[in-house]
Amino acid sequence: MVVNQFLLDTNIILYLLGGRLAEPLPKADYYVSVMTEMELLSYPALDTQTEQKIRDFLAQLTLINLDEPIKTKAIQLRRQHTLKLPDAIIAATALTLNVPLLSNDLRLNRISDLECRQLKMLDLPS
């Protein structure tokens, strides 16, 4: 049996926790970059209840810390594609793990050697 594996981008987790994904996440093993953890937990207006919801969700995933191969790849991606540092680290993590990245960030979709998959969003009234 083949088990799907994915790295979750920050935006996908925000959409999931905010009830904005049109479909549930596919059955898989999920990884998350330490950069995503830092992005999610560093919002200045984050209340205690939302922080706990984020922490509970992250506890179900495999956290990937920065190591030398990820740092080296992130530097290369940032220079080559002029990405923001968090995006470069997240993309480098997916490439180093050799797993697809679930992200709705269109800039990341343009990295040719990165398998980036988008998820459908709900059309919410504004």
C-alpha positions as CSV (number, residue, x, y, z in Angstrom):
1,M,0.0,0.0,0.0
2,V,1.4,3.4,-1.0
3,V,0.9,6.2,1.4
4,N,0.7,9.7,0.1
5,Q,2.9,12.2,1.7
6,F,2.6,16.0,1.5
7,L,4.2,19.1,2.9
8,L,1.5,21.7,3.9
9,D,2.1,25.3,3.2
10,T,1.0,28.0,5.6
11,N,-1.8,29.2,3.5
12,I,-3.4,25.7,3.2
13,I,-3.4,25.3,7.0
14,L,-4.9,28.7,7.4
15,Y,-7.6,27.8,4.9
16,L,-8.2,24.5,6.5
17,L,-8.5,25.8,10.1
18,G,-10.7,28.7,8.8
19,G,-13.1,26.3,7.1
20,R,-12.3,27.7,3.6
21,L,-11.2,24.5,1.8
22,A,-13.8,23.1,-0.6
23,E,-12.8,19.5,0.2
24,P,-11.1,17.8,3.1
25,L,-7.3,17.1,2.8
26,P,-6.6,13.9,1.0
27,K,-5.7,10.9,3.2
28,A,-1.9,11.1,3.6
29,D,1.0,11.6,6.0
30,Y,1.6,15.3,6.4
31,Y,4.8,17.3,7.1
32,V,5.1,20.9,8.1
33,S,8.1,23.1,8.0
34,V,9.3,24.9,11.1
35,M,8.8,28.1,9.1
36,T,5.1,27.4,8.8
37,E,4.9,26.7,12.5
38,M,6.6,30.1,13.2
39,E,4.4,31.9,10.7
40,L,1.2,30.5,12.2
41,L,2.1,31.2,15.8
42,S,3.6,34.6,15.3
43,Y,0.5,36.7,14.4
44,P,0.4,39.6,16.9
45,A,-3.4,39.4,17.4
46,L,-3.5,35.6,17.9
47,D,-5.8,34.8,20.8
48,T,-5.3,31.9,23.2
49,Q,-8.1,29.8,21.7
50,T,-6.8,30.1,18.1
51,E,-3.3,29.5,19.2
52,Q,-4.4,26.2,20.9
53,K,-6.3,25.2,17.8
54,I,-3.1,25.7,15.7
55,R,-0.9,23.9,18.2
56,D,-3.4,21.0,18.3
57,F,-3.4,20.7,14.6
58,L,0.4,21.0,14.3
59,A,0.8,18.2,16.9
60,Q,-0.8,15.8,14.3
61,L,1.9,16.5,11.7
62,T,5.6,15.7,11.4
63,L,7.6,18.9,12.0
64,I,10.6,19.4,9.8
65,N,13.3,21.6,11.3
66,L,16.0,23.4,9.3
67,D,19.0,21.3,8.5
68,E,21.9,21.9,6.2
69,P,20.4,20.5,3.0
70,I,17.2,22.5,3.5
71,K,19.2,25.7,4.2
72,T,21.4,25.2,1.1
73,K,18.3,24.6,-1.1
74,A,16.5,27.6,0.3
75,I,19.4,29.9,-0.5
76,Q,19.5,28.5,-4.0
77,L,15.7,28.9,-4.5
78,R,15.7,32.5,-3.0
79,R,18.5,33.6,-5.4
80,Q,17.2,31.8,-8.4
81,H,13.5,32.7,-8.1
82,T,13.6,35.8,-5.9
83,L,11.3,34.2,-3.3
84,K,10.6,35.6,0.1
85,L,12.7,33.7,2.7
86,P,9.8,31.8,4.3
87,D,8.6,30.7,0.9
88,A,12.1,29.6,-0.1
89,I,12.4,27.6,3.1
90,I,9.0,25.9,2.7
91,A,9.7,25.0,-1.0
92,A,13.2,23.8,-0.1
93,T,11.7,21.5,2.6
94,A,9.4,19.9,0.1
95,L,12.1,19.4,-2.4
96,T,14.5,18.0,0.2
97,L,11.9,15.6,1.5
98,N,10.9,14.8,-2.1
99,V,7.2,15.2,-1.4
100,P,4.6,17.4,-3.1
101,L,3.8,20.8,-1.6
102,L,0.1,21.6,-1.0
103,S,0.0,25.3,-1.6
104,N,-2.2,27.9,-3.3
105,D,0.8,30.3,-3.7
106,L,1.0,30.8,-7.4
107,R,4.7,31.9,-7.2
108,L,5.6,28.5,-5.8
109,N,3.8,26.8,-8.7
110,R,6.4,28.3,-11.1
111,I,9.3,26.4,-9.6
112,S,9.8,23.7,-12.2
113,D,11.3,21.0,-10.0
114,L,8.8,21.5,-7.2
115,E,5.6,19.4,-7.4
116,C,3.1,21.9,-6.1
117,R,-0.6,21.1,-5.8
118,Q,-3.4,23.6,-5.3
119,L,-6.6,22.9,-3.3
120,K,-10.0,24.3,-4.2
121,M,-11.4,27.0,-2.0
122,L,-15.0,27.8,-1.0
123,D,-16.6,30.8,-2.5
124,L,-17.4,32.7,0.7
125,P,-19.5,35.9,0.6
126,S,-17.5,39.0,1.2
